[in-house]
Amino acid sequence: MYQSITTSAYTFENTIYGNYLYVDKTDFFHQLVREQNGIFFLSRPRRFGKSLSVSILKNIFKGNKELFKGLKIYDMPYDWKSYPIINLNISKNDCSSAEQLNKGLCIILHDNAHDLGIELSGETKSGYLFGELINKAKDLGKVVILIDEYDKPLVENIYALHIEEIRQVLENFYINIKASDEHLRFVFMTGVTKFSKVSVFSKLNNLRDITISEPFATMYGYTQEEVEHYFGEQIDELADKNRVDRTEYREKIQKWYNGFRFHEVAPTVYNPVSLGMFINEGGRFNNFWFSTGSPSFIFKVLKRQNVNFLDTILQPVDGLTLDSFDVTNMLAAPLLLQTGYLTIDRVIQHMFGQAYYLRFPNIEIETAFEKHLVSSLSERDLGVVTSEIMRLHIALHSNDTDTMQLILKSHIAAIPYAKRSNMEENYQNIIYSVFRLLGAEIHNEVHINNGRIDTVIVNRDHIYIFEFKMNQPAKDAIAQIKEKGYAIPYFSDGKPITLIGINFSKKKRNIVEWLEEEMV
């Protein structure tokens, strides 16, 4: 009989007492708690089990050893001593203003004080109150501080006028960790992003960021080995129920939900919530991760900064850039990596350090992200985008270039005039994302011996070569394709080749001419 899989249990007690299946990661927690003065930060995408990990640490530091019976840590050397714990779940706080944030933090601190049998003063500044709580808790023993989603106030107010006031409240609050270092046994902070200008990072010299750390790379998410061990029989039964080959079914599951890598030499991992929901839904493939929360924060940043998404996903990113996450000047690469929309593909060494190549983790993230990206850039409803993508898919496979042209024009035309300051990049992003959604093989800026092709789409039975021009006749684009021999590398494929020249008007801000020619 299988144990139930929960995708919504945020406390370790509920997981154990509810007899839910728990993939044993307690050896990682043992690595953390065995250090006598550890201060750790770990960033992971949402729905990767950060809140559950805070609950696990809380029970370890409460000394609840029997709760871990049968798990790895139970037989590992550890004193299971009880410590005074300050547990701050920032995700439950009202962050609509600096005043509300401060008030909510004070309430959380008073709740913690009550649990510890401590009485706090009537001070109304959360920063002062946090220092007071630590100072009084130290009389009960070395203090453990657990902070879940420390960055929620910044994420939710990313472009708000009062963002600096929010940041200042948090700086005055978190600075107490540094000031109380001698009284602390252990500090663990989770978040989705690492903001470099919050005091917890700029002033904590002994903080260890284990976000991209090989020893902890598989602490969250499930490796393929763990999936086979804990879910193998269930997956086989689902394959049989759905009348598909077991091996092919496993390969498809991997493509959909595996692929997150948090260190360049570490195994990839599955998103635990996506895999759990997939199994609970009877083996139905769907975009579960996106359905559990809105990605509006990400697309707000990408639109605000007119990010060229092609450069972000195709170009290497310096290691120092990935560690620079400034609330006042966010860069797309670290943002998309830390939030889980991109992951580490490979790393190259150069004379100044490392450079990272990024990629989409899997089909689930790629398809859902690109639908939202097209919807965001064109400011069209997600349902409309999905419907038109289906129409475009049919048009592509039937070589219906008239419909392809109409749909691309409609997406570009929907972008509000006032928000087209960098229309060329938005145009390229839309073209690229729309065709990737179709499952077609698309390549941008393809370098050959005699030039650079703007875009090539390789369909299962056709090849399209695009050349874009700005305020130039589309016939010039066709002429360039021929003159430079852009089609020659694709002759050996044996597929029909269509040359498409597009004239994009700066004034009208859309496609004004679309010219086609078949290669013979």
N, C-alpha and C positions, 0 to 999 in steps of 0.2 A: 504494500500500500504506500502510495506516494504522499509525502508531506505537501501541504498546500503552499503555494508561492504567493507571498504578499508583495504588492508594489506600492503600499501606502503605510506600512508600519515604520514609524519614525523613532520608536524607542526599542531598545534591546530587550527590555522586560516583556513587551507585547509580542515580540518575535519569538522568544523562548517559551513563554507561558501559553501563547497561542498555538504552539507546536508547528510554527511555520518553518519552511526550509531556510536554513541559513548557510550560505557558502562561507566556510570557516576562513576568516582572514585574521584571526586573533594573534597569529605569529608576528604580523606587522605591528600590532599594537604593543606587543611585548618589546619589540625593538625600540619603540618610543618611550615607554614608561620605565624601562630599566635604567635610563639616564636619570641622574639625581636632580638636575637643574635644566631640563629641556624646555626650550621655547621654540615652538614650531608653527609654521604657516603652511597651509596646503590649499591650493586652488584646484577645483575641479568643476566641470560643467554641472548644471542643475540636473537633478534626478540621478545622481551617481552615488547617493548614500552618505552624503556629508553629515546630515543630521543624525543618522543612525550611528555613525562613527563617534560623534560627540557623546551620544548616549552610552556607547560601549565604554568609552574612557571614563565617563561618570561612574559607571558601575565598578570599573576596576579600582578607581580611587576611593570608592565607598567601601571597598574590601569585600564585595559580594562574590566571593570565589565560587560558591556553589552554583551560581547562575551560569558559570562557564564550564560546568562539568561535561566532559566528553569533547571539549574543544581543545585546540592545540595549547593555548596559554595555561590551561589548568595544571599541566604537569611541568611547566617551565619554571625556573627559579625566579620567585618574586615574593615579597613579604606580605602582600595583600593588606597592608596597613590602611586605615581609614584616615582621610585628610579632609579639612574644610574645603568645600568646593563652591566656587562662584561660577554659575552657569548662565551665560548671557545669550539668549536667542534673539538676535537683532531682527530676524525676519518677522517677528510678531509686533514690531514697533511701528507706530504711526510716524512716517517720515515726510509728511506733506509740507512741513516747515521746520526751521531750526528750533522754534519754540516747542512744537509738538514732539520733535525728536528728543529734545532735552527732557521734557516731561515724561515721555515713555521710558527713557533710560532710568530716570529716577524711580519709576514704579517697579521696573525690573530689579533694580538694586535693593529696594525695600523688600521685595518678595524673597530675594536671596538672603537678606539679613534675617527675615522671619524664619526661614528654613534652618539657619545656623544658630537661632536663638540670640541674635544680636539686635540691639536697638540703635537706630541711627538718629542723627540730629534732624532738625527741620530744614536743613540746607536745601535750596532749590536748584543749585547748579550741579548737573550730573557729574561733571569732572571732579569736583570737590567731594561729592558723595561717594564716588567710586574709590577714591583714595582713603576715605574714612572707613569704608567697608573692609578694604584690604588690611588696613591698620588694626582694626578690631578683630578680624578673622585670624590674624597671625597669632593671637593669643591661644587659639585652638590647635595650632600646629602650622607647619609649612602649607601655604595656600596653593590650591590648584585653580586655575582660571581656564574655562572653556568658553569660547566665543564662536557662535554659529552665524554665518552670513554677515560678517562684520561690514561688508560693503553695500548692503541693501540700500541705506540712505543715499549713497552716491549714485548707484545704478538707477534708482527711481527718479532722481532729480538731475540727470546728466546735463541737460541744457536749460535747467530752470535758472531764473535770475538770482535766486538765493542759494545757489550751489556752494558759493564760498562760505556762507554762513553755516551751511550743513557741514562742510569740511572742517570748519573751525571748531564746531561742537565736538566732532569726532576726534580731532587732534587733542583738544583739552581733556577728552575722556581717556583715550588710549595711552596718553603720556604717563598715566599712573602705573602702567606695567613696567616701564623703565625705572620710574622712581621707587618702585617696591621690589626691585630685583632680589634683594637679599632675603626677602620673606617668602619667595615663591618656590614651590616644589616643581611645578609644571604649568606650562601655558600652551594651549592648542587653539589655533584660529583657522576657520574655514571661510571661504568666499568663492565667488565666481571669477573675480578679477583681482589683480594686484595693483592698487593705486600707489604710485611711488611717492606722492607728496602728503600722505597721511603719516602722522608721527610714528605709528607702529613700525613702519619700514625705514623711515629716515633716521630714527633715533635709537632703535634697538640693535645695537651692534652684535649681540649674541643670538639674534633670531635666526633660525635655520629654515630657509625656504625649501621645502621638499617637493614642490610642484613638479619640477622636471628633475627627479632624482632617481637613479637606477634602482636602489634598494626598495623604493616605495612606488615604483612605476605601476605595479599591478595590485596595489593595495585597494583600489576601487575598480569596479568592473570585474567581469569574469574572463579568464583566459580560456582558450580552446580546451585545454586539459581539464579545467574545472567544469566547463559545460558538459564535456563527455562524462565526467565522473558523477555530477549531481543531476544532470538532466538527460543523459543519453537514452535511457529507456523510454522516457516520456516523448522525446523527439522521434524515436523509432515508431512508437505507437501512433503519433500524429502523421508520420509519413504513410504508415499502413492505412490509417483512416482516410487520408486524402488520396490514397491510391497512387503514390509517386515513389520512385526509387529512393531508398534510404540515403544512399551516397549523394545523389543529386540534390536531395532535400537539404542535407547538411551543408552542402556547398552554397545553396541559395540562402540559407539562414546566415551563413558567414558573410556573404556579400551584403546582406541587408543590415545586419546588426553588429557585426564585429568591426574591427579596424581602428579603434582609438589607440593611439600610441603616445605614452607620456615620457618616453626616453628613447633615443635613437636606436639603442640595441635591445630594448625591452620587447617582450611579446605584446601583440595587440590584445585588446580586451573588448568585450561586448558591453554595451550600455545595459546595466542590470534591469532597469525598469522596462526598457523596450523588449528585452528577451522574456521577462516575466509576463508582460501583457500579451506577447505573441503566443506563449504557451497557454495562458489562461483563456485566450480567445480561440482556442482550438486550432492553432497553427495558421491563422489568417495573417498574411503579410499586409502591414499598414504602417503609416507614419505615426507611431505611438509617441515618440519623444516630443514632437512638435505639438501634439494634441494635449500634452500635460502642462503647457505654459506658453505664453505669448512671447515671440522673439522681437517685439516691437523696439526694444532698447537697441538691438544690434542694427536694425535697418534705419533707425533714427540717426545713428552715428554715421553709417555709410552714406546716407543721403546728405546729411549736413556737411560732410567733408568732400562730397563729390568723389568718393573713392573709386579708383579704377580697379575693379575687382579682378580683371585679367592679370594685372601686374601683381596683385596680392597672391594669387594662387599659382602663378607661373614663375615668378622671380624668387631667387633665394633671399632670405631675410637674415640679417646679421644677428648673432646671439645677443649682443648688447641691446638691440632694438626690442627683442622679445622681453627683455627685463625692464623696459621703460614704459610704464603705464601711467601717464599723467592725466589726471582728471580734467585739466585745462587744455590738453593737446593730445588726444588719443590717436593712436595709429591703428590702422586696420588689422595688420598682421598679429600683434599680440592680443588684440581684442578678440579676433576670430579664433585664435588658438586657445586662449584661456576659457572662452565660453563654449568650446567644443564643436564649433561649426567647421573648423579645420583642425587637422592633427599633424604630427610630425611624420613625414615620409622618409627623409634621409638627411644626413648632415655631412657637410664637407668641411675640411680644415683649410684655413688660409693663414697667411702670415700674421694676421691680427686676431685670430681666434677661430670661431666657428660660424658657419652660415647654414641655415635651416631651409630645406624645401618642404613646403606644406601641401596637403591634399585634403579632399573630403574623406572623412572616416569610412563612409559606407553609402549604400544606395538610399537608405532612409533619410540621412542627413542631406545628401546631395539633392535629391528630387524635391524635398520639402523646402530646403533653403532657396533653391533657384526659383521655385514658384513664388515664394514670399519676396525674393529680390525683384523679380519682374513686376509683381503686384505693387511693391513699394516704389520702384523707379517710375512706373507708368501711372501710379496712383489709381489703379483699377482694383475693383473688388476681387478677392482671391478666387471666388467662385467663377467670375467672368474669365479670369486668367486661366483657370483649370479647363474651362469649356473651350477656350480658343486654342489652348495647347493640344487638346484632343483633335480639333479641326485641322490644326497645322500638321499633326502627326499623320492624319489621313492624306493631306495634301502632299506631304513629302514623299510618302510611299507610292502615291499615284502620279508623281511628277507634275502636280498641279501648281505650277509656279505663280499663277495669277492669284490663287488663294493665299499662298505664302506671302506674296507682296502685300496684299490687303491687310492681313493680320499684323504683319510687322509695322505697317504704316499706322494702324489703329493704336498699337501700343505706344509708339513714339508720339503720336498726336495727343495722347491722353496726359502727357506730362505737362503740368501747368507752366505757362510761359514764364512766370516769375521765377521758376525753379530750374530754368534751363541754362544756368550760367556756364556750365561745362557740358554742353549738349553732346559733343563728340564722344566723350567717355561714357555718358549715359547710353548713347546709341550703341556703342560697341558692347557695353555690358548687357543690354537687352538682346541684341543679336546673338551673342555668345550664350547667354543663359537660356533663351528660348529654345535654341537648337539642342543644347545639352539635355534639356528636359525631354526631348523626343527620343532619347536613347541613341541618337546619331553620333557618329564619331566626328567631332569638330576640332579643327586646329586653327589657331589664330597666329598671324605673323610667321608663317612658315618660311624658313630660310632655305633657298636652293642655290645652286652655283651661279645663277644669273639674276638674283634679286630676292625679294621677299613678298610672298603671297599674303594678302590681307586675311582671307578666310577660306578654308577648304572643308567641305562637309562630305564625308564618305558614308553613304547609305549602303544598305545591303545589296542594292542592285543599281546604284547610280552615284555619280560624283559631281558635286557642284563646286566651282571655283569662283569666288567672289573677289571683286576689286572695287573698293570704295573711293569715290572722288568727292571733293567739297567744291561746289560751284564750278564744276567742269563737266562737259558732256559725257554721258555714259559710254558713248562710242570710243572715247579716249581710254576708258577703263578696259574695254574689250581689246582695243589695239595693244595696250600694255601687256595684257595676259598673253596675247599671241607673240608679240615681239620678244618678250622675256622667256617664252617657252615654259610658262607656269604649269601647263598640263602634261608636259613630257614625262615627269616622274610617275604619273598615274596611268600611263598607257598600258603598262604591264598588268594592271588589275583586270583588264578586259571588260570594264564596265562603261556604259555610256557616260560622256562627260558634257556637262552644260556649263558654259561660261556666262557669268552674270556680272554686268557692270551697273553700278548704282551711283547716281548723282545725288548727293545730299546737300540741300540748300541751307545756308547759314541764316538767310532771311526768313524763309518759311519753316525752318527747323524740322524738316522731315525729308523723306524720300520724294524727289520730284521727277526722277527718271529711272526707269528700270529696263535694261536692255539685255536680251539673252541671245546666245548663239550656241548651237550644238557643234561639238567637235566631230569631224568626219574623217 
